[in-house]
Amino acid sequence: MKLNVFYLIAAAAIVTVGCNKAESPAEVQHDVTTAQAEGQKDVAKARADAREDVADAKKDVADAVADADPKDAADQSKDVAQAANKGDYKIQVAQAEATHKVATEKCEAMSGDAQKDCKDRADKELDHAKKQAEQRRDGAG
């Protein structure tokens, strides 16, 4: 019985210590490179989605103009601006999240409290970037 308790305590200690263990420089570089590639894909997708949303909104304006409906055309024009604003927001958030992924992967090169502090800083920077994107979105709307 005492031996089982000892093993449980030892296993818990190993798990706790392993949580903030530094990764090798090669592993960190691989993870950073992967995070950068994923971030670029996410930002590119956000940009493509934003372009598509704006194009759809512009098509709606053209349809309203073709139908000789000035009120509808004016309403659709507002939708173009809103789509562009929303797209900009999504791009900014995607960029912030991509930066965050890279930053947290770089934190893996550290250990212990330094790693935790690094990740906390990255989280705060992400929150700040998202708040700025929200302010720009809400200020433009």
ROKOLNU-920997 format. One record per residue: residue in one letter; x negated, y negated, z negated of N, C-alpha, C in turn; residue number from 1. Coordinates in steps of 0.001 Angstrom, whole numbers, plus 500000, padded with zeros to 6 digits. Layout:
A | X | Y | Z | X | Y | Z | X | Y | Z | NUM
...
This chain:
M | 499170 | 501200 | 500000 | 500000 | 500000 | 500000 | 499134 | 498748 | 500000 | 1
K | 498100 | 498733 | 499141 | 497218 | 497573 | 499076 | 496497 | 497377 | 500409 | 2
L | 496165 | 498469 | 501046 | 495474 | 498401 | 502328 | 496364 | 497779 | 503397 | 3
N | 497646 | 498109 | 503415 | 498582 | 497537 | 504375 | 498729 | 496035 | 504175 | 4
V | 498814 | 495596 | 502926 | 498914 | 494171 | 502624 | 497653 | 493453 | 503090 | 5
F | 496503 | 494072 | 502852 | 495241 | 493479 | 503285 | 495221 | 493299 | 504803 | 6
Y | 495657 | 494336 | 505521 | 495678 | 494253 | 506985 | 496639 | 493163 | 507474 | 7
L | 497772 | 493039 | 506831 | 498726 | 491994 | 507200 | 498134 | 490606 | 506976 | 8
I | 497474 | 490433 | 505846 | 496851 | 489132 | 505552 | 495733 | 488853 | 506544 | 9
A | 494932 | 489854 | 506839 | 493837 | 489681 | 507795 | 494377 | 489344 | 509184 | 10
A | 495430 | 490034 | 509592 | 496020 | 489767 | 510908 | 496588 | 488359 | 510964 | 11
A | 497254 | 487927 | 509912 | 497805 | 486568 | 509870 | 496688 | 485532 | 509931 | 12
A | 495592 | 485784 | 509253 | 494461 | 484849 | 509273 | 493860 | 484752 | 510668 | 13
I | 493736 | 485877 | 511333 | 493176 | 485883 | 512689 | 494081 | 485120 | 513646 | 14
V | 495373 | 485335 | 513538 | 496330 | 484643 | 514397 | 496275 | 483148 | 514140 | 15
T | 496218 | 482742 | 512877 | 496181 | 481325 | 512533 | 494907 | 480667 | 513043 | 16
V | 493775 | 481317 | 512858 | 492506 | 480757 | 513317 | 492461 | 480701 | 514831 | 17
G | 493005 | 481689 | 515508 | 492965 | 481755 | 516961 | 493794 | 480703 | 517654 | 18
C | 494717 | 480071 | 516958 | 495616 | 479104 | 517582 | 494896 | 477875 | 518097 | 19
N | 493898 | 477414 | 517384 | 493193 | 476196 | 517775 | 491747 | 476492 | 518149 | 20
K | 491522 | 477662 | 518712 | 490179 | 478073 | 519108 | 489855 | 477472 | 520475 | 21
A | 488647 | 477003 | 520608 | 488218 | 476412 | 521875 | 488061 | 477489 | 522942 | 22
E | 488479 | 477161 | 524149 | 488276 | 478055 | 525283 | 486905 | 477772 | 525881 | 23
S | 486421 | 478689 | 526673 | 485138 | 478494 | 527329 | 485263 | 477371 | 528366 | 24
P | 484163 | 476683 | 528673 | 484221 | 475625 | 529689 | 484744 | 476116 | 531039 | 25
A | 484377 | 477325 | 531424 | 484851 | 477862 | 532711 | 486362 | 478080 | 532680 | 26
E | 486861 | 478587 | 531554 | 488294 | 478819 | 531433 | 489057 | 477499 | 531429 | 27
V | 488516 | 476510 | 530735 | 489146 | 475190 | 530688 | 489182 | 474586 | 532089 | 28
Q | 488058 | 474677 | 532807 | 488010 | 474114 | 534159 | 489018 | 474799 | 535072 | 29
H | 489137 | 476100 | 534958 | 490119 | 476842 | 535768 | 491533 | 476372 | 535443 | 30
D | 491824 | 476268 | 534144 | 493163 | 475843 | 533727 | 493458 | 474403 | 534155 | 31
V | 492444 | 473535 | 534083 | 492622 | 472137 | 534505 | 492889 | 472076 | 535999 | 32
T | 492126 | 472839 | 536761 | 492312 | 472860 | 538213 | 493709 | 473377 | 538572 | 33
T | 494152 | 474416 | 537875 | 495495 | 474954 | 538101 | 496553 | 473916 | 537749 | 34
A | 496383 | 473241 | 536610 | 497341 | 472217 | 536183 | 497380 | 471061 | 537181 | 35
Q | 496214 | 470680 | 537704 | 496173 | 469601 | 538696 | 496938 | 470004 | 539952 | 36
A | 496730 | 471223 | 540407 | 497418 | 471693 | 541622 | 498927 | 471755 | 541395 | 37
E | 499335 | 472281 | 540247 | 500767 | 472349 | 539947 | 501367 | 470951 | 539834 | 38
G | 500615 | 470041 | 539212 | 501082 | 468667 | 539076 | 501252 | 467992 | 540423 | 39
Q | 500300 | 468220 | 541328 | 500407 | 467641 | 542666 | 501635 | 468177 | 543394 | 40
K | 501905 | 469468 | 543232 | 503097 | 470060 | 543859 | 504368 | 469435 | 543286 | 41
D | 504395 | 469275 | 541958 | 505582 | 468710 | 541312 | 505823 | 467265 | 541757 | 42
V | 504757 | 466485 | 541851 | 504884 | 465090 | 542292 | 505312 | 465044 | 543756 | 43
A | 504736 | 465900 | 544568 | 505113 | 465938 | 545992 | 506582 | 466319 | 546143 | 44
K | 507041 | 467266 | 545333 | 508448 | 467659 | 545391 | 509346 | 466500 | 544954 | 45
A | 508954 | 465793 | 543909 | 509745 | 464640 | 543450 | 509802 | 463575 | 544545 | 46
R | 508679 | 463352 | 545219 | 508656 | 462364 | 546311 | 509560 | 462807 | 547460 | 47
A | 509487 | 464077 | 547817 | 510322 | 464589 | 548912 | 511803 | 464498 | 548547 | 48
D | 512133 | 464853 | 547317 | 513526 | 464752 | 546871 | 514005 | 463305 | 546916 | 49
A | 513148 | 462387 | 546487 | 513514 | 460968 | 546481 | 513738 | 460470 | 547911 | 50
R | 512837 | 460840 | 548815 | 513004 | 460435 | 550225 | 514301 | 460989 | 550801 | 51
E | 514602 | 462233 | 550475 | 515821 | 462862 | 550994 | 517066 | 462157 | 550440 | 52
D | 517054 | 461833 | 549155 | 518201 | 461146 | 548550 | 518405 | 459764 | 549174 | 53
V | 517320 | 459041 | 549411 | 517425 | 457713 | 550032 | 517908 | 457850 | 551474 | 54
A | 517389 | 458843 | 552182 | 517824 | 459053 | 553574 | 519315 | 459381 | 553634 | 55
D | 519777 | 460208 | 552702 | 521207 | 460534 | 552660 | 522044 | 459283 | 552387 | 56
A | 521562 | 458464 | 551462 | 522292 | 457238 | 551132 | 522308 | 456275 | 552323 | 57
K | 521197 | 456190 | 553052 | 521141 | 455317 | 554235 | 522076 | 455832 | 555334 | 58
K | 522174 | 457143 | 555446 | 523093 | 457715 | 556427 | 524531 | 457336 | 556084 | 59
D | 524855 | 457346 | 554798 | 526204 | 456958 | 554368 | 526485 | 455494 | 554724 | 60
V | 525454 | 454642 | 554610 | 525607 | 453231 | 554997 | 525867 | 453145 | 556494 | 61
A | 525083 | 453869 | 557272 | 525254 | 453847 | 558729 | 526645 | 454352 | 559127 | 62
D | 527108 | 455372 | 558435 | 528453 | 455883 | 558721 | 529516 | 454834 | 558406 | 63
A | 529349 | 454121 | 557299 | 530313 | 453089 | 556916 | 530293 | 451941 | 557915 | 64
V | 529100 | 451583 | 558388 | 528993 | 450516 | 559397 | 529644 | 450973 | 560694 | 65
A | 529398 | 452218 | 561072 | 529996 | 452757 | 562298 | 531525 | 452795 | 562206 | 66
D | 532031 | 452991 | 561010 | 533479 | 453009 | 560796 | 534046 | 451602 | 560647 | 67
A | 533190 | 450605 | 560763 | 533593 | 449200 | 560632 | 534293 | 448944 | 559297 | 68
D | 533696 | 449467 | 558235 | 534249 | 449297 | 556894 | 533224 | 448527 | 556041 | 69
P | 533311 | 447184 | 556063 | 532294 | 446386 | 555370 | 532242 | 446632 | 553862 | 70
K | 533405 | 446851 | 553234 | 533395 | 447085 | 551786 | 532671 | 448395 | 551475 | 71
D | 532965 | 449426 | 552238 | 532308 | 450715 | 552032 | 530809 | 450601 | 552324 | 72
A | 530457 | 449847 | 553357 | 529044 | 449652 | 553699 | 528313 | 448962 | 552552 | 73
A | 528947 | 447966 | 551931 | 528338 | 447267 | 550801 | 528158 | 448214 | 549618 | 74
D | 529177 | 449017 | 549361 | 529086 | 449994 | 548269 | 527979 | 451016 | 548545 | 75
Q | 527916 | 451468 | 549769 | 526892 | 452453 | 550132 | 525490 | 451848 | 550058 | 76
S | 525376 | 450549 | 550365 | 524075 | 449876 | 550262 | 523588 | 449864 | 548816 | 77
K | 524521 | 449665 | 547886 | 524151 | 449722 | 546460 | 523661 | 451125 | 546108 | 78
D | 524294 | 452117 | 546717 | 523882 | 453494 | 546453 | 522464 | 453765 | 546949 | 79
V | 522068 | 453092 | 548039 | 520699 | 453243 | 548544 | 519719 | 452729 | 547495 | 80
A | 520009 | 451562 | 546946 | 519125 | 450990 | 545928 | 519075 | 451883 | 544691 | 81
Q | 520214 | 452407 | 544297 | 520254 | 453290 | 543130 | 519485 | 454588 | 543390 | 82
A | 519612 | 455116 | 544586 | 518890 | 456344 | 544938 | 517381 | 456097 | 544921 | 83
A | 516965 | 454952 | 545443 | 515544 | 454610 | 545434 | 515039 | 454444 | 544006 | 84
N | 515824 | 453772 | 543177 | 515454 | 453555 | 541784 | 515350 | 454886 | 541040 | 85
K | 516329 | 455751 | 541243 | 516336 | 457061 | 540600 | 515153 | 457902 | 541087 | 86
G | 514859 | 457809 | 542365 | 513720 | 458528 | 542932 | 512405 | 458059 | 542351 | 87
D | 512246 | 456742 | 542227 | 511033 | 456200 | 541617 | 510858 | 456726 | 540198 | 88
Y | 511959 | 456769 | 539465 | 511927 | 457276 | 538089 | 511463 | 458735 | 538075 | 89
K | 512049 | 459559 | 538941 | 511681 | 460973 | 538972 | 510207 | 461163 | 539339 | 90
I | 509719 | 460342 | 540247 | 508309 | 460420 | 540639 | 507416 | 460031 | 539465 | 91
Q | 507761 | 458953 | 538784 | 506962 | 458504 | 537646 | 506939 | 459552 | 536534 | 92
V | 508065 | 460187 | 536277 | 508116 | 461233 | 535254 | 507288 | 462445 | 535691 | 93
A | 507388 | 462813 | 536952 | 506601 | 463941 | 537460 | 505110 | 463650 | 537343 | 94
Q | 504711 | 462408 | 537658 | 503306 | 462031 | 537527 | 502861 | 462082 | 536061 | 95
A | 503704 | 461591 | 535164 | 503378 | 461603 | 533738 | 503251 | 463036 | 533222 | 96
E | 504158 | 463901 | 533651 | 504103 | 465292 | 533214 | 502882 | 466012 | 533789 | 97
A | 502513 | 465683 | 535012 | 501315 | 466275 | 535610 | 500066 | 465829 | 534850 | 98
T | 500011 | 464558 | 534531 | 498882 | 464033 | 533753 | 498828 | 464709 | 532387 | 99
H | 499995 | 464908 | 531790 | 500072 | 465557 | 530479 | 499556 | 466992 | 530542 | 100
K | 499941 | 467721 | 531580 | 499476 | 469106 | 531715 | 497958 | 469170 | 531785 | 101
V | 497377 | 468290 | 532579 | 495921 | 468265 | 532724 | 495274 | 467884 | 531387 | 102
A | 495817 | 466874 | 530734 | 495247 | 466422 | 529464 | 495288 | 467532 | 528413 | 103
T | 496410 | 468236 | 528323 | 496493 | 469291 | 527310 | 495570 | 470460 | 527643 | 104
E | 495367 | 470731 | 528912 | 494409 | 471780 | 529274 | 492990 | 471368 | 528897 | 105
K | 492668 | 470098 | 529069 | 491341 | 469612 | 528677 | 491153 | 469705 | 527166 | 106
C | 492234 | 469585 | 526414 | 492164 | 469699 | 524952 | 491729 | 471091 | 524529 | 107
E | 491955 | 472072 | 525382 | 491607 | 473449 | 525046 | 490103 | 473642 | 524895 | 108
A | 489302 | 472695 | 525366 | 487855 | 472792 | 525203 | 487449 | 472505 | 523761 | 109
M | 488366 | 471927 | 523002 | 488094 | 471578 | 521610 | 488662 | 472656 | 520699 | 110
S | 488333 | 472550 | 519430 | 488882 | 473508 | 518480 | 489360 | 472786 | 517228 | 111
G | 490181 | 473472 | 516475 | 490634 | 472964 | 515190 | 491415 | 471675 | 515283 | 112
D | 491112 | 470769 | 514361 | 491831 | 469499 | 514280 | 491603 | 468622 | 515508 | 113
A | 490419 | 468709 | 516098 | 490141 | 467901 | 517290 | 491091 | 468295 | 518421 | 114
Q | 491340 | 469587 | 518572 | 492263 | 470057 | 519603 | 493679 | 469582 | 519309 | 115
K | 494089 | 469709 | 518066 | 495434 | 469275 | 517673 | 495596 | 467773 | 517902 | 116
D | 494599 | 466987 | 517503 | 494661 | 465529 | 517703 | 494721 | 465183 | 519182 | 117
C | 493957 | 465890 | 519978 | 493933 | 465657 | 521423 | 495307 | 465928 | 522022 | 118
K | 495915 | 467040 | 521639 | 497239 | 467388 | 522165 | 498301 | 466402 | 521667 | 119
D | 498171 | 465973 | 520416 | 499111 | 464972 | 519890 | 499010 | 463674 | 520686 | 120
R | 497771 | 463259 | 521010 | 497562 | 462045 | 521820 | 498184 | 462209 | 523195 | 121
A | 497990 | 463377 | 523799 | 498561 | 463642 | 525124 | 500086 | 463595 | 525071 | 122
D | 500659 | 464148 | 524009 | 502113 | 464116 | 523856 | 502627 | 462686 | 523707 | 123
K | 501914 | 461882 | 522937 | 502316 | 460481 | 522738 | 502215 | 459698 | 524047 | 124
E | 501164 | 459970 | 524816 | 501003 | 459294 | 526108 | 502123 | 459689 | 527064 | 125
L | 502527 | 460950 | 527035 | 503644 | 461403 | 527873 | 504928 | 460694 | 527466 | 126
D | 505196 | 460659 | 526172 | 506402 | 459975 | 525689 | 506394 | 458505 | 526095 | 127
H | 505245 | 457870 | 525969 | 505125 | 456445 | 526327 | 505378 | 456246 | 527829 | 128
A | 504787 | 457103 | 528646 | 504974 | 456984 | 530100 | 506433 | 457199 | 530489 | 129
K | 507093 | 458144 | 529834 | 508508 | 458384 | 530132 | 509363 | 457187 | 529712 | 130
K | 509048 | 456598 | 528572 | 509793 | 455423 | 528117 | 509594 | 454257 | 529083 | 131
Q | 508371 | 454080 | 529565 | 508120 | 453016 | 530541 | 508904 | 453262 | 531825 | 132
A | 508942 | 454501 | 532276 | 509700 | 454835 | 533491 | 511186 | 454557 | 533279 | 133
E | 511687 | 454887 | 532103 | 513097 | 454608 | 531795 | 513368 | 453106 | 531789 | 134
Q | 512457 | 452345 | 531213 | 512636 | 450890 | 531172 | 512638 | 450304 | 532580 | 135
R | 511725 | 450770 | 533427 | 511694 | 450274 | 534815 | 512971 | 450664 | 535534 | 136
R | 513434 | 451897 | 535317 | 514661 | 452367 | 535964 | 515857 | 451534 | 535486 | 137
D | 515968 | 451359 | 534189 | 517102 | 450640 | 533626 | 517043 | 449143 | 533923 | 138
G | 515836 | 448611 | 534055 | 515691 | 447182 | 534382 | 516013 | 446876 | 535826 | 139
A | 515796 | 447867 | 536692 | 516068 | 447660 | 538111 | 517536 | 447910 | 538445 | 140
G | 518220 | 448623 | 537562 | 519613 | 448988 | 537863 | 520558 | 447954 | 537527 | 141
